[in-house]
């Protein structure tokens, strides 16, 4: 889980949040919970969890592969502020091969169902050395569906090796498209090679709360439990955006300003 600014934002990757955890987060000033996975919709009690979050006026962002969305859409409706559907490729055969199951058309139907229910679904497009080649087609798909697409470079640094300056400029070019959301600070951070253990950019202990499934908190992050923030071997070249992006909100450097500008541009587009 992560929080941004003065405990204003929280993101969750692997947690089971009970009522007491939500109560404590609210007490600490948290206003937003991002629920990812794994696949959060595999939880039978996900509607109840979201209702508990709503009880404490916590705004929910949920990331899903979309496969189970149709089964739970009605029980989730009205409980999610931002709803992201993961698509690996803009073509059925390639997406299905990536996921290991035929699900592309299921996801597209889920996106359309979310629209019918009054949600504003967003495609979460994970950019790798391979999938970035299909960026134009993914943007075209988003425009046909009339939904935003968030360009999300893969967490793993090895997955972005090969993202040369021309590749990053190619991604940046699509910022001019109305339905494309990008964080320019992320692109600049990839260009720099990620976190440096000698001069770490990570601010996880200042901006992040990590809660395990049993409710236990760990730090400075899920991947570096009990270690020195940003300085362990696991931290070298780190691109784990749930921790790095909120870190951009601390420290007045180029990442701070690019993150701020990107946020304003994306909010302007979403008006």
Residue, then its C-alpha position, 0 to 999 in steps of 0.5 A: x500500500x502506498x500513501x502520497x503527500x500527507x497520507x492522502x493516497x494509499x495503493x494496495x498490491x497484495x493485501x486483504x483489508x478488513x474493517x479495522x485496517x480501513x478504520x486505522x488508515x482513515x484515522x491516519x488521513x488516507x483518502x484513497x485505496x488502490x487494489x491490485x493483485x494478483x487478481x482482486x476479483x478472485x476474492x469472494x468478499x471483494x464487494x464487502x471489502x469495498x463497502x467497508x472502504x466506502x464506509x470510511x469514505x475511502x476512494x477506490x481504484x481497482x485493477x483487474x484482468x476483467x475475466x470475472x468482472x461481468x459476474x461481479x459488476x452489479x455488486x461492485x457498481x458504485x463502489x469504485x472510483x477508478x477502474x482499470x482493465x489490463x490488456x497486454x496487446x490490442x489483438x486477441x491472439x497475442x493477448x490470449x497467448x500472453x495470459x495463457x487463456x482466451x480472454x481478450x474478448x471477455x475483457x472487451x465485453x467487460x469494458x463495455x459493460x462497465x461503460x453501460x453501468x456508468x463507470x469510466x473504465x481505463x485500459x492499463x497497457x503494460x509496455x514491454x520491449x515487445x508490446x510497445x511495438x503495438x502502441x499505435x494499435x492499442x491507442x486506436x483500440x482505446x479510441x474505438x472503445x472511447x476509453x482512456x488508456x494508461x501507458x504503464x511501463x513494466x516494473x521489471x527493469x530487464x523488461x525495459x532494457x531496449x527502451x532506447x531514447x527513440x523508444x521513450x520519445x515514441x511513447x511520449x509522442x502519444x501524450x498528444x492524443x486525447x485518450x492517452x494517459x502517461x506519467x512523464x517522470x516514469x519515462x525519464x526515470x527509465x532513461x536514467x536506469x531506475x533507482x540508484x543505491x548510492x543516491x536513491x530516489x526511493x522515498x518509500x518510508x515517507x510516502x508508503x504504507x505496505x500491509x500484508x494479507x494478515x494486516x501486518x505492516x512491513x517496510x520500507x516496501x514489500x520487496x525490501x522488508x526490513x532493509x535500508x530504503x533504496x540502498x539494498x541490492x533489490x533496490x538497484x534499478x528499481x522501477x516498482x511504480x507503486x513505490x517510485x511514483x509516490x516518491x516523486x512527490x518528495x524532493x524538488x527535482x526533475x521527477x517531481x516537476x514531471x510528475x506534477x505536470x503529468x498529473x495536471x495534464x491527465x486530470x485536464x484530459x479526464x474532465 
